[in-house]
Amino acid sequence: MNKLVIVTGASRGLGLAICRQLLQQGYTVLALARTLSSDLNALTEQYDSGLTFVSVDLSDLDNIQPLCSELIKQHGRPYALINNAAVGY
């Protein structure tokens, strides 16, 4: 299976667990988060060809359109988006 899934908020908690499950099922995962956690880094090493980390702050709304265009240019259109990112106040 070579379907690309984008997961936001992928560095820990539910986002990290979703990435792990998708990778185990054979999906290619584009993991978006502000920082690369040690757990996500370990997953990246384990699934080096199936997981790509992109550091991004999704609360910066002015950069969303350019980000989407660049991700599609580099990785192609995704099969799915799992929007797990949250903003703490």
ChimeraX commands (.cxc) that place a marker at each C-alpha (Angstrom):
marker #1 position 0.00,0.00,0.00 radius 0.5
marker #1 position 1.46,3.35,-0.95 radius 0.5
marker #1 position -1.28,5.69,0.20 radius 0.5
marker #1 position -0.09,8.92,1.80 radius 0.5
marker #1 position -1.76,10.09,4.99 radius 0.5
marker #1 position -0.97,13.45,6.61 radius 0.5
marker #1 position -1.21,13.49,10.40 radius 0.5
marker #1 position -1.06,16.81,12.25 radius 0.5
marker #1 position -0.08,16.98,15.91 radius 0.5
marker #1 position 2.00,13.88,15.29 radius 0.5
marker #1 position 4.76,14.35,17.86 radius 0.5
marker #1 position 3.03,12.80,20.86 radius 0.5
marker #1 position -0.16,11.37,22.32 radius 0.5
marker #1 position -2.97,10.47,19.96 radius 0.5
marker #1 position -1.18,11.82,16.89 radius 0.5
marker #1 position 1.85,9.63,17.55 radius 0.5
marker #1 position -0.37,6.58,18.14 radius 0.5
marker #1 position -2.22,7.25,14.86 radius 0.5
marker #1 position 1.10,7.47,12.99 radius 0.5
marker #1 position 2.22,4.17,14.52 radius 0.5
marker #1 position -1.00,2.39,13.53 radius 0.5
marker #1 position -0.93,3.75,9.97 radius 0.5
marker #1 position 2.68,2.71,9.50 radius 0.5
marker #1 position 1.96,-0.79,10.81 radius 0.5
marker #1 position -0.85,-1.05,8.24 radius 0.5
marker #1 position 1.49,-0.06,5.40 radius 0.5
marker #1 position 0.53,3.57,4.82 radius 0.5
marker #1 position 3.07,6.26,4.03 radius 0.5
marker #1 position 2.81,8.97,6.70 radius 0.5
marker #1 position 3.66,12.64,6.58 radius 0.5
marker #1 position 3.89,13.66,10.25 radius 0.5
marker #1 position 3.37,17.36,10.97 radius 0.5
marker #1 position 4.22,18.92,14.34 radius 0.5
marker #1 position 6.06,21.90,15.77 radius 0.5
marker #1 position 8.86,19.77,17.18 radius 0.5
marker #1 position 10.29,16.31,16.62 radius 0.5
marker #1 position 9.81,14.35,19.84 radius 0.5
marker #1 position 12.11,11.49,20.75 radius 0.5
marker #1 position 9.23,9.02,20.27 radius 0.5
marker #1 position 8.43,10.33,16.79 radius 0.5
marker #1 position 12.13,10.32,15.94 radius 0.5
marker #1 position 12.31,6.64,16.95 radius 0.5
marker #1 position 9.36,5.90,14.65 radius 0.5
marker #1 position 11.11,7.80,11.85 radius 0.5
marker #1 position 14.17,5.60,12.29 radius 0.5
marker #1 position 12.08,2.43,12.42 radius 0.5
marker #1 position 10.05,3.31,9.30 radius 0.5
marker #1 position 12.64,5.38,7.45 radius 0.5
marker #1 position 11.02,5.10,4.03 radius 0.5
marker #1 position 7.44,5.28,5.27 radius 0.5
marker #1 position 7.50,8.25,7.63 radius 0.5
marker #1 position 8.52,11.83,6.92 radius 0.5
marker #1 position 8.52,14.52,9.62 radius 0.5
marker #1 position 7.73,18.14,8.74 radius 0.5
marker #1 position 8.25,20.83,11.38 radius 0.5
marker #1 position 5.42,23.34,11.10 radius 0.5
marker #1 position 3.38,25.63,13.33 radius 0.5
marker #1 position -0.19,25.27,12.08 radius 0.5
marker #1 position -1.38,28.19,14.18 radius 0.5
marker #1 position 0.37,30.47,11.65 radius 0.5
marker #1 position -2.60,30.67,9.27 radius 0.5
marker #1 position -0.78,32.81,6.70 radius 0.5
marker #1 position 1.53,29.89,5.91 radius 0.5
marker #1 position -1.12,27.16,5.47 radius 0.5
marker #1 position -1.70,27.65,1.73 radius 0.5
marker #1 position 2.02,27.78,0.83 radius 0.5
marker #1 position 2.62,24.75,3.08 radius 0.5
marker #1 position -0.12,22.72,1.37 radius 0.5
marker #1 position 1.18,23.64,-2.08 radius 0.5
marker #1 position 4.73,22.65,-1.13 radius 0.5
marker #1 position 3.66,19.34,0.44 radius 0.5
marker #1 position 1.65,18.39,-2.65 radius 0.5
marker #1 position 4.56,19.39,-4.88 radius 0.5
marker #1 position 7.01,17.25,-2.89 radius 0.5
marker #1 position 4.84,14.26,-1.93 radius 0.5
marker #1 position 1.80,14.26,-4.21 radius 0.5
marker #1 position -1.84,14.49,-3.20 radius 0.5
marker #1 position -2.63,12.75,0.08 radius 0.5
marker #1 position -5.09,9.91,0.46 radius 0.5
marker #1 position -6.27,11.31,3.80 radius 0.5
marker #1 position -5.69,14.04,6.37 radius 0.5
marker #1 position -6.00,13.39,10.08 radius 0.5
marker #1 position -6.15,16.80,11.74 radius 0.5
marker #1 position -5.09,16.14,15.32 radius 0.5
marker #1 position -3.23,19.41,15.97 radius 0.5
marker #1 position -4.39,21.61,18.82 radius 0.5
marker #1 position -3.50,25.05,19.99 radius 0.5
marker #1 position -3.13,25.64,23.72 radius 0.5
marker #1 position -4.15,28.97,25.18 radius 0.5
marker link #1:1,2 radius 0.2
marker link #1:2,3 radius 0.2
marker link #1:3,4 radius 0.2
marker link #1:4,5 radius 0.2
marker link #1:5,6 radius 0.2
marker link #1:6,7 radius 0.2
marker link #1:7,8 radius 0.2
marker link #1:8,9 radius 0.2
marker link #1:9,10 radius 0.2
marker link #1:10,11 radius 0.2
marker link #1:11,12 radius 0.2
marker link #1:12,13 radius 0.2
marker link #1:13,14 radius 0.2
marker link #1:14,15 radius 0.2
marker link #1:15,16 radius 0.2
marker link #1:16,17 radius 0.2
marker link #1:17,18 radius 0.2
marker link #1:18,19 radius 0.2
marker link #1:19,20 radius 0.2
marker link #1:20,21 radius 0.2
marker link #1:21,22 radius 0.2
marker link #1:22,23 radius 0.2
marker link #1:23,24 radius 0.2
marker link #1:24,25 radius 0.2
marker link #1:25,26 radius 0.2
marker link #1:26,27 radius 0.2
marker link #1:27,28 radius 0.2
marker link #1:28,29 radius 0.2
marker link #1:29,30 radius 0.2
marker link #1:30,31 radius 0.2
marker link #1:31,32 radius 0.2
marker link #1:32,33 radius 0.2
marker link #1:33,34 radius 0.2
marker link #1:34,35 radius 0.2
marker link #1:35,36 radius 0.2
marker link #1:36,37 radius 0.2
marker link #1:37,38 radius 0.2
marker link #1:38,39 radius 0.2
marker link #1:39,40 radius 0.2
marker link #1:40,41 radius 0.2
marker link #1:41,42 radius 0.2
marker link #1:42,43 radius 0.2
marker link #1:43,44 radius 0.2
marker link #1:44,45 radius 0.2
marker link #1:45,46 radius 0.2
marker link #1:46,47 radius 0.2
marker link #1:47,48 radius 0.2
marker link #1:48,49 radius 0.2
marker link #1:49,50 radius 0.2
marker link #1:50,51 radius 0.2
marker link #1:51,52 radius 0.2
marker link #1:52,53 radius 0.2
marker link #1:53,54 radius 0.2
marker link #1:54,55 radius 0.2
marker link #1:55,56 radius 0.2
marker link #1:56,57 radius 0.2
marker link #1:57,58 radius 0.2
marker link #1:58,59 radius 0.2
marker link #1:59,60 radius 0.2
marker link #1:60,61 radius 0.2
marker link #1:61,62 radius 0.2
marker link #1:62,63 radius 0.2
marker link #1:63,64 radius 0.2
marker link #1:64,65 radius 0.2
marker link #1:65,66 radius 0.2
marker link #1:66,67 radius 0.2
marker link #1:67,68 radius 0.2
marker link #1:68,69 radius 0.2
marker link #1:69,70 radius 0.2
marker link #1:70,71 radius 0.2
marker link #1:71,72 radius 0.2
marker link #1:72,73 radius 0.2
marker link #1:73,74 radius 0.2
marker link #1:74,75 radius 0.2
marker link #1:75,76 radius 0.2
marker link #1:76,77 radius 0.2
marker link #1:77,78 radius 0.2
marker link #1:78,79 radius 0.2
marker link #1:79,80 radius 0.2
marker link #1:80,81 radius 0.2
marker link #1:81,82 radius 0.2
marker link #1:82,83 radius 0.2
marker link #1:83,84 radius 0.2
marker link #1:84,85 radius 0.2
marker link #1:85,86 radius 0.2
marker link #1:86,87 radius 0.2
marker link #1:87,88 radius 0.2
marker link #1:88,89 radius 0.2
view
